[in-house]
Amino acid sequence: MTTHDPTDLKMLWAEENKALEARLKLNESLLRKMSFDKAVDTLTPLLTFSIFGRYLALVYCGISIVFAIKVWPAFLYCIPTLVGGAAMLWSFFSHRSLKMLDYSALSILDLQKEICQFRIHTSKMERYDMGIVILWLITTTPSFLLTAKKIAIYENRPMLLSLCMAGAAIAAFVFLFTRLIYGAYNTKLLNAEADLKRISDFEQKDSD
Amino acid sequence: MNHTNEKDRFIAILRENKGILLKVIRSYCKNAEDWRDLEQEIVIQLWKSLRSYNQQCKLSTWIYRVALNVAISHYRKTKKQSNHASLDEAIFIVAEDDVSEYHSRRDFLYNFINTLDEMNKALIILHLEDHSHKEISDILGISEGNVATKINRIKNKCRNAIQHNYDYTRSN
């Protein structure tokens, strides 16, 4: 490039277009062999998994309600079970912003914002989701054992001890690895927030 | 439309627009390894979006929108997290040219595009493809005034890069 004129860039681009026409070939035999319907892109499985998880929370809530009804009026069993179910219901509603993305319908900025917001949302919620699953398991297990196995865990000291130990082990695991887990979540969260900020800056810098 | 016809139509669209797709891929790939992942990802997303393609919108505009959206998302990923096996062969095959003068001019072009961030890359590609400010603003989702401002800013950056390149060539 020997001139100082940036309009040359447009000429060079047009030149590249012409040159490409002659040099570029589409691998059609490969395209015919590809089964597109089975192919997956990177983001869709993540979104599908998150949306599936959201509806699964509703199913878990339903299971809790069924068990709570079955053990009614044993409050020692049904109240914790309902608490676990309520936590799952909260999880379902907290993920209501999740939706599949349409790459062709949204403008580039809108789609990139949606992707960043999805990443921010999942990074923020992952820690709560993990806690909710643990809470649900601990609170629903006594009702499940009473209903399905006829084991009244609060009157069965070895079983109660085992449940307490399992709960304590999970809590200890979560406590010990909190920094590690939160560190990973925070890194993801910070990256997504930084991306969103750059997009917003790009959108807003009208006159600077 | 049966599956074979649909695939034939899709391949015809790719054949017709292979230049657009290659330039997007080339501008957003950090290295050769990225190339096949990105071309595969763009082709898959185009296939998935084809059914929702609205005929009122120009086909090339639709292709740019999908391809740039996929390329920007791909570019932003810090780690390669491909959940499908990469193809052994490439979809877009480019024969090498042996005109060295053209080679260095083309390298300058892509090197310059590579100095821009992912959003400005999309903006300059659309500008170089002769899209109007209105079309660019529709595809990108920013105001026409913002498009004009940013294009001017990129032109200034380009002017500096050309000057630098010119000075460097003379001093050697």
Interface residues (C-beta under 8 A of the other chain):
Chain A: M1 T2 T3 H4 D5 P6 D8 L9 K10 L12 W13 E15 E16 N17 A19 L20 E21 R23 L24 K25 L26 N27 E28 L30 L31 R32 M34 F36 A39 V40 D41 T42 L43 T44 P45 D102 Y103 S104 A105 L106 S107 I108 L109 D110 L111 Q112 I115 N191 D195 R198 I199 F202 E203 K205 D206 S207
Chain B: K7 F10 I11 L14 R15 K18 G19 L22 K23 Q40 E41 V43 I44 Q45 W47 K48 S49 S52 Y53 W62 R65 V66 L68 N69 V70 I72 S73 H74 R76 K77 T78 Q81 S82 N83 H84 L87 E89 A90 I91 F92 I93 V94 A95 E96 D97 Y102 R105 R106 F108 L109 F112 D117 M119 N120 A122 H127 L128 E129 D130 D138 I139 L140 G141 I142 S143 G145 N146 T149 K150 K155 N156 C158 R159 I162 Q163 N165 Y166 T169
